[in-house]
Amino acid sequence: MSDKAIAIITARGGSKRIPGKNIREFCGKPIIAYSIEAALSSGIFSEVMVSTDSGKIADIAEKYGASVPFMRSEKTSDDYATTADVLLEVIHKYKELGKEFDYMCCIYPTAPFVTVQKLKCGMKIMKKEHPIAVMPVVAFSYPPQRAFIKNENEELEYKYVEYLRSRSQDLEKQYHDAGQFYIYDIDRYCAINGSVSEGIRPLIVSDLEVQDIDNEEDWKIAELKYQLMKESR
């Protein structure tokens, strides 16, 4: 592997909406296992690590093959720490250990829809197009231009009145973050201190393979979608 890449799975111990979310059983195994196994099976990373402040998460991560060479600092473990804070800390600590990488892939621990194919495709885009970042995105299932808001009288009104008479097929397609992983050019990422707002290439994925998991209902929907994804493959 000429260009060294690291997969960083960010898994903080505290989860208020779904307790133990990062290691809760999802379709038969801890949900973090899916991210670890996809990263390892892709063969594109020289290191697959988990950044966590939890000994229990660390134990499960190592059981499924990830490394946990150091624990997350107190500063990057509170409710105010950003993902960028975590990633920059990890890169800095690896440098102290004498290890440097060209690319990093931040993978969420609750992303069972991450697959080997997506990771390889994302890295291929990175190496071919040389953006700052590659991000899986999904098209909004309903045009945001047709959004309603409630006015002061508690009545609905169009947010964008200018699109009232536009045909759906004529509206610009818009996308949102799939919430799965992000591949970065490390030098460029560090140069802007992790504030990436441009230079992002998309990896467009199917709505069937995207699900935010913020509550119990989301969890159930994600398990159903995951089973459908498995069956379709």
Secondary structure, DSSP 8 states (H G I E B T S, - for coil): --S-EEEEEE--S--SSSTTGGGSEETTEEHHHHHHHHHHHH---SEEEEE-S-HHHHHHHHHTT-B--S---STTSSTT--HHHHHHHHHHHHHHTT---SEEEEE-TT-TT--HHHHHHHHHHHHHH--SEEEEEEE-SS-GGG-EEE-TTS-EEES-GGGTT--GGGS---EEE-SSEEEEEHHHHHHTTT---SSEEEEE--GGG-----SHHHHHHHHHHHHHHHHH-
